[in-house]
Amino acid sequence: MPAAVYLELVFSRPEITRGVTRGAAQLLADLGYAPLLEVGLPNGRRADVMALGRRGDIVICEVKSGIEDYRVDHKWPEYAPFCDAFYFAVAPEFPDGVLPPEPGLIVADGFGGAVVRDAGISPLSGPRRKALTLAFARLAALRTGRP
């Protein structure tokens, strides 16, 4: 009887990032949100995934391709003023206990994801919510193409 053969797949960081981003966006869509990728924020930062809920709530997901990506990136607290809930989105292989406990946590791959830890809710002020919702809607409309 032949010995078992195991195939180990190794993915690059861009492939991991694409898969986690896709899976997190799909999860948010499955949860009733309308996600957009690569959304510029008023403070000059860029949200990997920003999603608008049915009730107007805004979620931001910061995708981390690996522990090195997390350790060199200290800008994630700057997203909080622009969302009601903030999540990290990571691949299933991401080590436990590295990320801070306050943000929510999504584990995702190229096919979907799961909320592992709910994010704390910090409601936006009415004027900020209105400005962000209008900017989100304009961006979504512009991305659909022009006549």
RONU-856970 format. One record per residue: residue number from 1; x, y, z of N, C-alpha, C, O in turn. Coordinates in Angstrom, 3 decimals. Each point is the difference from the previous one (the first is absolute). Layout:
<nodes>
n;nu;nv;nw;cau;cav;caw;cu;cv;cw;ou;ov;ow
NUM;X;Y;Z;X;Y;Z;X;Y;Z;X;Y;Z
...
</nodes>
This chain:
<nodes>
n;nu;nv;nw;cau;cav;caw;cu;cv;cw;ou;ov;ow
1;0.855;-1.176;0.000;-0.855;1.176;0.000;0.897;1.235;0.000;0.922;0.091;0.811
2;-1.182;0.870;-1.718;0.854;1.185;-0.064;-0.194;0.882;1.233;-1.071;0.031;0.607
3;2.126;0.673;-0.263;-0.062;0.938;1.133;-0.899;1.178;-0.365;-0.106;0.371;-1.169
4;-0.526;0.201;2.157;-0.864;1.158;-0.224;0.841;1.180;-0.465;1.122;0.201;0.465
5;-1.659;0.548;-1.358;0.679;1.182;-0.510;-0.785;1.222;0.462;-1.212;0.088;-0.194
6;1.926;0.852;0.809;-0.633;1.223;0.474;0.510;1.163;-0.835;1.193;0.107;-0.282
7;-2.086;0.732;-0.093;0.341;1.171;-0.788;-0.190;1.216;0.883;-1.096;0.239;0.509
8;2.149;0.524;-0.326;-0.090;1.214;0.796;-0.031;1.182;-0.951;0.916;0.191;-0.800
9;-1.967;0.596;0.892;-0.125;1.184;-0.831;0.553;1.193;0.755;-0.343;0.220;1.161
10;1.184;0.538;-1.809;0.569;1.195;0.604;-0.478;1.196;-0.816;0.182;0.049;-1.216
11;-0.787;0.899;1.893;-0.534;1.173;-0.678;0.831;1.224;0.350;0.530;0.113;1.105
12;-0.424;0.799;-2.061;0.708;1.246;0.245;-0.899;0.953;0.771;-1.212;-0.204;0.079
13;1.804;1.235;0.484;-0.791;0.969;0.755;-1.080;0.656;-0.847;-1.124;0.150;0.478
14;1.418;0.256;-1.738;-1.100;0.581;-0.785;-1.154;-0.981;-0.226;-1.162;0.407;0.003
15;1.466;-1.681;-0.198;-1.066;-0.993;-0.178;-0.803;-0.170;1.284;-1.225;-0.110;-0.036
16;1.919;0.089;1.165;-0.685;-0.115;1.294;-0.885;1.219;0.218;-1.155;-0.128;0.407
17;1.702;1.312;-0.679;-0.769;1.236;0.173;-1.247;-0.011;-0.864;-1.087;0.330;0.475
18;1.231;-0.707;-1.745;-1.167;-0.063;-0.895;-1.043;-0.986;0.523;-1.194;0.299;0.002
19;1.642;-1.470;0.439;-0.939;-1.004;0.497;-0.724;0.451;1.251;-1.217;-0.154;0.103
20;1.955;0.713;0.856;-0.622;0.464;1.246;-0.955;1.158;-0.290;-1.098;0.055;0.554
21;1.512;0.861;-1.414;-0.855;1.137;-0.349;-1.291;-0.495;-0.646;-1.093;0.435;0.360
22;1.232;-1.338;-1.305;-1.182;-0.549;-0.685;-0.921;-0.715;0.985;-1.215;0.197;-0.027
23;1.787;-1.021;0.889;-0.806;-0.742;0.965;-0.691;0.901;1.011;-1.157;-0.230;0.352
24;1.867;1.261;0.119;-0.604;0.936;0.956;-1.137;0.770;-0.654;-1.054;0.188;0.608
25;1.262;0.263;-1.856;-1.067;0.716;-0.716;-1.202;-0.916;-0.229;-1.145;0.430;0.143
26;1.402;-1.684;-0.494;-1.099;-0.948;-0.210;-0.763;-0.240;1.303;-1.230;-0.050;0.002
27;1.953;-0.097;1.094;-0.653;-0.180;1.299;-0.884;1.196;0.325;-1.151;-0.163;0.407
28;1.690;1.362;-0.587;-0.797;1.195;0.291;-1.240;0.058;-0.885;-1.080;0.354;0.472
29;1.225;-0.698;-1.746;-1.164;-0.035;-0.897;-1.017;-1.032;0.496;-1.204;0.254;-0.016
30;1.688;-1.408;0.454;-0.892;-1.042;0.523;-0.732;0.469;1.259;-1.106;-0.454;0.292
31;1.742;1.375;0.451;-0.606;0.535;1.223;-0.902;1.205;-0.273;-0.526;0.610;0.930
32;0.351;-0.270;-2.212;-0.906;1.082;-0.357;0.657;1.343;-0.228;-0.697;1.006;-0.139
33;2.009;-0.959;0.095;0.720;1.248;-0.247;0.315;0.130;-1.490;0.036;-0.990;-0.731
34;0.189;2.226;0.300;0.441;0.278;-1.365;1.467;0.415;0.099;0.294;1.133;0.381
35;0.637;-2.039;-0.722;1.419;0.321;0.163;0.618;0.666;-1.231;-0.384;-0.270;-1.138
36;1.338;1.135;1.401;0.868;0.572;-1.027;1.441;-0.237;0.443;0.300;0.005;1.194
37;0.577;-0.209;-2.154;1.415;-0.219;0.290;0.792;1.272;-0.262;-0.352;0.808;-0.859
38;1.433;-0.648;1.621;0.926;1.113;-0.237;-0.720;1.341;0.024;-0.095;0.681;-1.022
39;-0.412;-0.305;2.191;-0.767;1.234;0.139;0.842;1.041;0.727;0.443;-0.212;1.128
40;-0.235;1.338;-1.798;0.732;1.102;0.624;-0.837;0.656;1.083;-1.208;0.181;-0.151
41;1.871;0.172;1.250;-0.682;0.644;1.130;0.398;1.469;0.076;1.024;0.390;-0.560
42;-1.816;0.425;1.240;0.305;1.437;0.089;1.364;0.321;0.630;0.543;1.079;-0.237
43;0.010;-1.989;1.025;1.303;0.251;0.627;1.169;-0.438;-0.880;1.149;0.023;0.443
44;-1.430;-0.418;-1.680;1.057;-0.406;-0.914;0.324;-1.485;0.043;0.762;-0.485;-0.836
45;-1.317;-0.239;1.779;0.207;-1.451;0.070;-0.922;-0.689;-1.001;-0.906;0.614;-0.563
46;1.163;-1.911;0.356;-0.788;-0.789;-0.935;-0.468;-1.255;0.709;0.807;-0.778;0.509
47;-2.122;0.587;-0.481;-0.570;-1.200;0.607;0.051;-1.127;-1.016;-0.398;0.180;-1.150
48;0.890;-1.354;1.571;0.037;-1.156;-0.898;-1.409;-0.410;-0.408;-0.270;-0.239;-1.177
49;-0.625;0.159;2.157;-1.418;-0.305;-0.263;-0.830;0.940;0.868;0.211;0.104;1.209
50;-1.151;0.573;-1.845;-0.956;0.843;0.719;-1.368;-0.469;-0.445;-0.222;-0.235;-1.188
51;-0.698;0.097;2.128;-1.316;-0.529;-0.343;-1.092;0.797;0.675;0.133;0.447;1.139
52;-1.215;-0.283;-1.874;-1.156;0.743;0.479;-1.129;-0.983;0.282;-0.376;-0.794;-0.862
53;-0.160;0.856;2.083;-1.075;-0.896;0.403;-1.371;0.527;-0.372;-0.143;1.152;-0.409
54;-0.855;-1.991;0.552;-1.385;0.352;-0.357;-0.526;1.177;0.819;-0.857;0.749;-0.470
55;1.355;-0.585;1.666;-0.451;1.093;0.871;0.948;1.197;-0.038;-0.132;0.929;0.796
56;1.082;-0.958;-1.720;0.939;1.108;-0.130;1.253;-0.134;0.838;0.811;0.925;0.053
57;-0.637;-2.069;0.607;1.209;-0.196;0.793;1.177;-0.282;-0.925;-0.156;-0.596;-1.066
58;1.335;1.036;1.492;1.205;-0.111;-0.811;1.018;-0.876;0.705;0.305;0.198;1.176
59;0.217;-1.177;-1.918;1.009;-0.923;0.498;1.251;0.164;-0.847;-0.076;0.142;-1.221
60;1.226;-0.164;1.880;1.281;-0.007;-0.704;0.764;-1.250;0.410;0.050;-0.354;1.177
61;0.549;-0.313;-2.172;0.873;-1.160;0.231;1.403;0.343;-0.484;0.187;0.445;-1.132
62;0.770;-0.655;1.983;1.405;0.152;-0.359;0.556;-1.400;-0.224;0.032;-0.815;0.921
63;0.404;0.538;-2.143;0.503;-1.319;-0.359;1.477;-0.093;0.362;0.788;0.893;-0.311
64;-0.430;-1.978;0.967;1.398;-0.268;0.352;0.384;-1.331;-0.624;-0.607;-1.034;0.279
65;1.640;1.079;-1.140;0.433;-1.200;-0.722;0.866;-0.912;0.846;0.194;-1.167;-0.341
66;0.321;1.680;1.426;0.850;-0.801;0.870;0.442;0.816;1.191;-0.318;1.184;0.110
67;1.047;-1.818;0.773;0.432;0.662;1.230;0.935;1.174;-0.290;-0.039;1.011;0.701
68;0.872;-1.140;-1.723;0.909;1.094;-0.349;-0.794;1.219;-0.445;0.325;1.129;0.370
69;-1.352;-1.355;-1.153;-0.868;1.081;-0.478;-0.604;0.737;1.191;-0.061;1.229;-0.005
70;-0.380;-1.948;1.008;-0.582;0.632;1.187;1.057;0.772;0.785;-0.247;1.127;0.429
71;1.396;-1.713;-0.242;1.036;0.619;0.841;0.564;1.296;-0.572;0.423;0.872;0.759
72;-0.409;-0.730;-2.075;0.552;1.227;-0.588;-1.065;1.067;-0.239;0.340;1.132;-0.345
73;-1.585;-1.454;0.514;-1.094;0.923;-0.293;-0.631;0.483;1.299;-0.683;-0.754;0.692
74;0.921;2.011;-0.377;-0.536;0.557;1.254;-1.121;1.006;-0.240;-0.381;0.735;0.911
75;-0.150;-0.701;-2.136;-1.009;1.004;-0.333;-1.433;-0.441;0.286;-0.918;0.816;-0.088
76;0.706;-2.079;0.428;-1.366;-0.493;0.121;-0.872;0.769;0.997;-1.206;0.084;-0.232
77;1.739;0.493;1.343;-0.902;0.752;0.882;-0.608;1.242;-0.666;-0.991;0.545;0.486
78;1.583;-0.104;-1.592;-0.488;1.195;-0.681;-1.275;-0.254;-0.809;-0.568;0.936;-0.563
79;0.114;-2.186;0.501;-1.239;-0.315;-0.713;-1.232;0.179;0.887;-1.095;0.247;-0.506
80;1.261;-0.366;1.794;-1.132;0.007;0.935;-0.925;1.215;-0.135;-1.215;-0.163;0.113
81;1.734;1.367;-0.348;-0.923;1.148;-0.107;-0.906;-0.036;-1.229;-0.864;0.864;-0.152
82;1.048;-1.848;-0.725;-0.748;-0.037;-1.252;-0.862;-1.251;-0.142;-0.411;-0.351;-1.106
83;0.139;-0.319;2.220;-0.860;-1.183;-0.060;-0.670;-0.226;1.347;0.435;0.505;1.035
84;-1.508;-1.282;-1.088;-0.692;-0.404;1.225;0.659;-1.231;0.607;-0.050;-0.206;1.212
85;0.669;-0.614;-2.066;0.642;-1.237;0.450;1.245;-0.245;-0.849;-0.019;0.177;-1.218
86;1.091;-0.584;1.875;1.271;-0.249;-0.677;0.424;-1.452;0.218;-0.054;-0.516;1.117
87;0.479;-0.133;-2.211;0.455;-1.385;0.047;1.369;-0.137;-0.643;0.339;0.726;-0.934
88;0.433;-1.655;1.440;1.137;-0.522;-0.738;-0.530;-1.202;-0.774;-0.856;-0.738;0.489
89;1.369;0.550;-1.696;-0.322;-1.188;-0.784;1.319;-0.694;-0.310;0.914;0.610;-0.555
90;-0.818;-1.892;0.918;1.242;-0.751;-0.163;-0.292;-1.378;-0.594;-1.134;-0.479;0.001
91;2.200;-0.136;-0.505;-0.100;-1.360;-0.544;-0.098;-1.008;1.148;0.378;0.315;1.129
92;-0.876;-1.512;-1.403;-0.107;-1.021;1.051;1.342;-0.333;0.662;0.032;-0.421;1.156
93;1.063;0.606;-1.876;1.330;-0.337;0.533;0.561;1.073;0.929;1.032;-0.221;0.633
94;-1.684;1.372;-0.538;0.513;1.087;0.838;0.066;-0.477;1.447;-0.965;-0.577;0.501
95;2.092;0.810;0.182;0.136;-0.516;1.371;-0.955;0.670;0.992;-0.289;1.192;-0.099
96;-0.187;-1.981;1.044;-0.881;0.504;1.061;0.792;0.868;0.979;1.204;-0.176;0.187
97;-1.916;1.113;0.428;0.577;0.775;1.086;0.911;1.140;-0.418;0.619;0.621;0.865
98;-0.510;-0.322;-2.132;0.878;1.072;-0.463;-0.753;1.324;-0.074;0.524;1.038;0.405
99;-1.738;-1.072;-0.916;-0.790;1.213;-0.188;-0.579;0.479;1.316;-0.267;-0.811;0.887
100;0.067;2.119;-0.740;-0.605;0.506;1.236;-1.432;-0.491;0.149;-0.656;-0.291;-1.000
101;0.159;0.195;2.229;-1.334;-0.570;0.230;-1.163;0.947;-0.288;-1.140;-0.455;-0.106
102;1.394;1.760;-0.024;-1.098;0.948;-0.155;-0.706;-0.103;-1.351;-1.227;-0.088;-0.023
103;1.942;0.095;-1.099;-0.714;-0.084;-1.281;-0.642;-1.371;-0.193;0.363;-0.983;0.645
104;-1.336;0.958;-1.562;-0.574;-1.283;-0.374;1.007;-0.783;-0.834;1.017;0.538;-0.437
105;-1.317;-1.815;0.226;0.905;-0.860;-0.763;-0.801;-0.856;-0.971;-0.949;-0.688;0.377
106;1.360;0.754;-1.635;-0.558;-0.833;-1.058;1.114;-0.892;-0.511;1.103;0.475;-0.273
107;-1.379;-1.753;0.141;0.933;-0.925;-0.643;-0.613;-0.336;-1.348;-1.150;-0.428;-0.089
108;1.954;0.634;-0.977;-0.546;-0.143;-1.345;1.029;-0.569;-0.964;1.209;0.064;0.225
109;-1.734;-0.619;-1.301;0.834;-0.430;-1.119;-0.730;0.427;-1.271;-0.961;0.767;0.072
110;1.389;-1.237;-1.205;-0.576;0.426;-1.265;-1.443;-0.396;-0.231;-0.594;0.409;-0.997
111;0.011;-1.196;1.896;-1.353;-0.504;-0.206;-1.023;0.533;0.994;-1.202;-0.167;-0.207
112;1.649;0.793;1.264;-0.914;0.506;1.010;0.733;0.197;1.308;1.230;-0.021;0.050
113;-1.985;0.210;0.990;0.624;0.244;1.288;-0.972;-0.214;1.138;-1.154;-0.380;-0.196
114;1.656;0.635;1.390;-0.811;-0.127;1.206;0.425;1.055;1.001;1.182;0.317;0.124
115;-2.158;0.222;0.589;0.304;0.921;1.084;0.411;-0.849;1.201;-0.794;-0.779;0.527
116;2.037;0.941;-0.110;0.522;-0.746;1.146;-0.220;0.792;1.288;-0.246;-0.566;1.065
117;0.340;1.895;-1.193;-0.218;0.866;1.167;-0.743;1.239;-0.488;0.444;0.674;-0.930
118;-1.572;-0.381;1.560;-0.768;1.179;-0.369;0.766;1.270;0.359;0.742;0.043;0.982
119;-0.938;0.972;-1.785;0.609;1.302;0.258;-0.863;0.776;0.982;-1.223;-0.139;0.021
120;1.871;0.943;0.779;-0.750;0.914;0.842;-0.644;1.058;-0.878;0.550;0.374;-1.036
121;-1.700;0.104;1.443;-0.724;0.997;-0.779;0.270;1.377;0.598;-0.187;0.220;1.197
122;0.627;0.698;-2.048;0.210;1.399;0.367;-0.756;0.841;-1.022;0.550;0.349;-1.045
123;-1.802;-0.022;1.339;-0.821;0.693;-0.994;0.597;1.331;-0.456;0.489;0.792;0.806
124;-0.544;-0.572;-2.109;0.443;1.258;-0.580;-0.995;1.108;0.326;-1.173;-0.270;0.261
125;1.635;1.500;-0.275;-0.918;1.131;0.156;-0.831;0.115;-1.271;0.415;-0.460;-1.063
126;-1.580;1.070;1.173;-0.884;0.153;-1.149;0.645;0.713;-1.183;-0.071;-0.502;-1.122
127;0.700;1.657;1.339;0.618;0.694;-1.139;1.123;-0.802;-0.661;0.122;0.001;-1.225
128;0.694;-0.682;2.024;1.078;-0.802;-0.590;-0.579;-1.184;-0.771;0.479;-0.323;-1.088
129;-1.503;-0.325;1.642;-0.639;-1.133;-0.684;-0.565;0.453;-1.351;0.164;-0.684;-1.010
130;-0.825;1.839;1.004;-0.583;0.505;-1.244;1.093;0.269;-1.033;-0.135;-0.391;-1.159
131;1.207;1.050;1.565;1.091;0.315;-0.932;0.643;-1.275;-0.543;0.271;-0.096;-1.197
132;-0.029;-0.877;2.065;0.622;-1.257;-0.438;-0.937;-0.803;-0.905;0.441;-0.605;-0.977
133;-1.726;0.603;1.304;-0.966;-0.739;-0.816;-0.113;0.610;-1.392;-0.064;-0.726;-0.992
134;0.039;2.045;0.911;-0.057;0.650;-1.310;1.268;-0.274;-0.806;-0.072;-0.268;-1.199
135;1.229;0.336;1.851;1.260;-0.281;-0.701;0.040;-1.454;-0.461;0.466;-0.285;-1.104
136;-0.946;-0.633;1.933;-0.053;-1.421;-0.336;-0.904;-0.217;-1.221;0.366;-0.715;-0.932
137;-1.535;1.334;0.948;-0.953;-0.152;-1.104;0.572;0.562;-1.299;-0.148;-0.613;-1.058
138;0.786;1.751;1.129;0.605;0.588;-1.208;1.095;-0.899;-0.553;0.077;-0.217;-1.210
139;0.774;-0.308;2.096;1.071;-0.886;-0.438;-0.574;-1.250;-0.662;0.472;-0.423;-1.055
140;-1.484;-0.161;1.675;-0.621;-1.196;-0.570;-0.590;0.299;-1.377;0.153;-0.794;-0.928
141;-0.822;1.928;0.797;-0.591;0.363;-1.285;1.077;0.234;-1.056;-0.146;-0.440;-1.140
142;1.217;1.122;1.505;1.085;0.253;-0.946;0.672;-1.292;-0.447;0.433;-0.113;-1.146
143;-0.347;-0.846;2.035;0.652;-1.275;-0.346;-0.855;-0.853;-0.918;0.521;-0.898;-0.662
144;-1.805;1.152;0.606;-0.852;-0.803;-0.884;0.190;0.379;-1.458;-0.470;-0.705;-0.893
145;1.143;1.793;0.651;0.252;0.437;-1.377;-0.778;1.238;-0.331;-0.955;0.371;0.683
146;1.379;0.249;-1.731;-0.661;1.227;-0.437;-0.743;-0.250;-1.298;0.406;-0.848;-0.795
147;-1.508;1.589;0.569;-0.772;-0.196;-1.236;0.787;0.372;-1.248;-0.516;-0.111;-1.112
</nodes>
